[in-house]
């Protein structure tokens, strides 16, 4: 294959794992990080890789990385929106400024990069947009409401894009990972500055659990990268790719619980239409 990739947030975790898998494949790519010096030496040392700085809250820089990729390689075949910002805390604990930053990176930064790339893909009538979401975008838990809300937003954006872009020859996939051994709960970890004692047993317990699990998660980011690559290689890739055993179990539990709840309240819900 001779595809050109643009992968944002490639310095650690799943983004790094995917970028290294693409490099091993022999394809060309642009990769971004807030500090390109933190990118893997194998990426920084390859003449098939363009390394770029990206602060996802900077709309002009989001557009610039797309234009620089086009200028270097002539096209973008696969856009992987992986750059993100974590946040834990009860919904009430998280300030407006903290919530807005998470949305600015995880949602509006993604939109800025995607809107810049899509005109090129539409002109070519081909391409693949891959949004790295989370199983937290399928079901939220205490302590992850704001972060989860950004990932729920990615679900809606991805599903709409799929319907809008499929007739134009462009594919869309949203990846929904569970826990992987990344820096999500390490150097990339963010939590609300405010804590409220009433939430110690719910959001507080989740904060403590996240910090305690750091470095021991069973998910391997390099294997995740190879799995995502296999999905993107597929002739008919999925719209939703739930990634990892724990994510699959949690997503399946959510679907069963939602279906049961729908059925339990069917007799109240259905008789709400106008009488014939």
C-alpha positions in Angstrom: 0.0 0.0 0.0 1.1 3.6 -0.7 -1.2 5.6 1.6 -0.4 8.9 3.1 -1.5 9.3 6.8 -1.9 12.2 9.1 -1.9 11.0 12.8 -2.4 13.6 15.5 -1.3 13.0 19.1 1.4 10.4 18.1 3.9 10.9 20.9 2.5 8.3 23.3 0.0 5.4 23.7 -2.2 4.2 20.9 -1.2 7.1 18.6 2.4 6.1 18.9 1.6 2.4 18.5 -0.3 3.1 15.3 2.3 5.4 13.9 5.0 2.7 14.4 2.8 0.1 12.8 2.4 2.4 9.7 6.1 3.0 9.6 6.8 -0.7 9.7 4.4 -1.1 6.8 6.5 1.3 4.8 3.8 3.9 4.2 4.3 7.7 4.5 2.8 9.9 7.2 2.7 13.2 9.0 2.6 12.8 12.8 1.9 15.5 15.4 2.6 16.2 19.0 2.5 19.2 21.2 6.3 18.8 21.5 7.6 16.9 18.4 10.8 16.2 20.3 8.8 13.7 22.4 8.0 11.6 19.3 9.6 8.2 19.0 13.1 8.4 17.5 12.1 5.9 14.8 9.5 8.4 13.6 11.8 11.4 13.9 14.5 9.7 12.0 12.6 8.5 9.0 12.5 10.3 5.7 9.0 8.9 5.2 7.7 10.8 8.2 6.9 14.5 8.6 6.9 15.5 12.3 4.8 18.6 13.2 3.9 20.5 16.3 0.2 20.7 17.1 -1.7 22.4 19.9 -5.2 21.2 19.2 -6.8 24.3 20.7 -5.2 26.4 18.0 -7.5 26.4 15.0 -4.9 27.9 12.7 -2.3 25.3 13.6 -4.9 22.6 13.0 -5.4 23.8 9.5 -1.6 24.3 9.0 -0.7 20.7 9.8 -3.1 19.6 7.0 -1.7 22.0 4.5 1.9 21.0 5.5 1.0 17.4 5.0 -0.5 18.1 1.6 2.5 20.2 0.6 4.9 17.4 1.5 3.1 14.3 0.3 0.4 15.7 -2.1 -2.6 14.1 -0.4 -4.0 12.6 2.8 -5.5 9.1 2.5 -6.1 8.4 6.2 -6.7 11.0 8.9 -6.4 9.7 12.4 -7.7 12.1 15.0 -6.0 10.9 18.2 -5.0 14.0 20.0 -6.9 14.3 23.2 -7.1 15.7 26.8 -8.2 13.7 29.8 -10.2 14.9 32.7 -11.6 13.2 35.8 -13.9 14.5 38.5 -17.6 14.7 39.3 -19.6 16.8 36.9 -20.2 19.4 39.7 -16.5 19.4 40.6 -15.2 20.3 37.1 -15.1 24.1 36.5 -16.3 25.7 33.3 -12.8 26.5 32.2 -11.7 22.9 32.8 -14.7 21.5 30.9 -14.2 23.9 28.0 -10.5 22.9 27.6 -11.5 19.2 27.3 -14.1 20.1 24.6 -11.7 22.4 22.8 -9.1 19.6 22.4 -11.3 16.5 22.0 -14.1 18.0 20.0 -13.3 21.3 18.4 -9.7 20.5 17.7 -10.8 17.3 15.9 -13.4 19.3 14.0 -10.8 21.9 12.9 -8.4 19.2 11.6 -11.2 17.2 9.9 -12.7 20.3 8.2 -9.3 21.1 6.8 -8.7 17.6 5.5 -12.1 16.9 4.0 -12.0 19.2 0.9 -8.9 17.3 -0.3 -10.5 13.9 0.3 -13.8 15.0 -1.4 -11.8 16.2 -4.4 -10.1 12.8 -4.6 -13.4 10.9 -3.8 -11.5 8.6 -1.4 -10.1 8.6 2.1 -10.7 7.4 5.6 -11.4 9.4 8.7 -10.6 7.6 11.9 -11.6 9.2 15.2 -10.1 7.7 18.4 -12.9 7.8 20.9 -13.4 5.7 24.0 -15.6 3.1 25.5 -16.4 6.1 27.7 -18.3 7.4 24.7 -20.6 4.4 24.8 -21.2 4.5 28.6 -20.2 7.1 31.1 -19.2 6.4 34.7 -19.0 8.5 37.9 -15.9 10.7 37.6 -15.8 10.7 33.8 -18.9 12.6 32.9 -17.2 15.6 31.1 -14.5 13.5 29.4 -17.2 11.0 28.4 -19.3 13.8 27.1 -16.6 14.7 24.6 -16.3 11.1 23.5 -20.1 10.8 23.2 -19.8 13.8 20.9 -17.3 11.9 18.8 -19.8 9.1 18.4 -22.5 11.5 17.0 -20.0 13.3 14.8 -18.6 10.0 13.4 -22.1 8.5 12.7 -23.2 11.7 10.8 -19.9 11.9 8.9 -20.3 8.2 7.9 -23.7 9.0 6.3 -22.5 12.2 4.7 -19.2 10.9 3.3 -20.0 7.3 2.3 -21.6 8.5 -1.0 -18.4 10.4 -1.7 -16.1 7.4 -1.4 -14.8 8.4 2.1 -14.9 5.9 5.0 -15.3 6.7 8.7 -14.4 4.7 11.7 -14.7 5.6 15.4 -12.4 3.5 17.6 -13.6 2.9 21.2 -10.7 1.6 23.3 -10.9 0.4 26.9 -8.0 0.6 29.3 -4.6 0.5 27.6 -1.1 1.0 29.2 -0.8 4.6 28.0 -0.1 7.9 29.8 -3.8 8.6 30.2 -3.4 8.2 34.0 0.2 9.2 34.0 1.9 12.2 32.5 -1.3 13.0 30.5 -3.5 12.8 33.6 -5.8 15.7 34.5 -8.3 15.9 37.3 -10.6 18.7 38.6 -8.9 21.1 41.0 -12.0 21.1 43.2 -13.0 18.1 45.2 -16.3 17.7 47.1 -16.5 15.2 49.9 -20.0 14.0 49.0 -18.5 12.5 45.8 -15.6 10.6 47.6 -17.3 7.2 47.2 -18.2 7.7 43.5 -16.0 10.1 41.4 -13.3 10.1 44.1 -13.1 6.3 44.0 -12.7 6.4 40.3 -9.9 9.0 40.5 -8.1 6.8 43.0 -8.6 3.7 40.9 -7.3 5.4 37.8 -4.1 6.5 39.5 -3.6 3.1 41.0 -4.0 1.3 37.7 -1.4 3.4 35.9 1.2 1.2 34.3 -0.6 -2.1 35.0 -3.4 -1.9 32.4 -3.6 -5.1 30.4 -4.0 -3.4 27.0 -0.9 -3.1 24.9 -0.8 0.1 22.8 1.4 -1.4 20.2 -1.1 -4.3 19.7 -3.9 -1.7 19.6 -2.1 0.2 16.8 -1.7 -3.0 14.8 -5.4 -3.9 15.4 -6.5 -0.4 14.2 -4.2 -0.8 11.1 -5.9 -4.1 10.3 -9.3 -2.5 10.5 -8.3 0.4 8.3 -6.9 -2.2 5.8 -10.3 -4.0 5.6 -12.2 -3.5 2.3 -15.3 -2.7 4.4 -14.1 -1.3 7.7 -16.6 -0.9 10.6 -18.1 2.3 11.6 -17.7 1.3 15.3 -14.5 -0.5 16.4 -14.7 -1.5 20.1 -11.1 -2.1 21.1 -10.0 -4.5 23.8 -11.7 -7.2 25.9 -12.8 -5.0 28.7 -14.3 -2.4 26.3 -16.2 -5.2 24.5 -17.6 -6.5 27.8 -18.6 -3.1 29.0 -20.2 -2.1 25.7 -22.1 -5.3 25.5 -23.4 -4.8 29.1 -24.6 -1.3 28.2 -26.5 -2.6 25.1 -28.2 -5.3 27.1 -29.1 -2.9 29.9 -30.4 -0.3 27.4 -32.5 -2.9 25.6 -34.0 -4.1 28.9 -34.8 -0.6 29.9 -36.5 0.1 26.6 -38.7 -3.0 27.0 -39.5 -2.3 30.6 -41.0 1.1 29.8 -42.5 0.3 26.4 -46.1 0.3 27.7 -45.6 3.8 29.0 -43.7 5.1 26.0 -45.6 3.8 23.1 -49.1 5.3 23.9 -47.8 8.9 23.3 -48.9 9.4 19.7 -52.0 11.2 18.5 -55.1 9.0 18.5 -56.1 7.9 15.0 
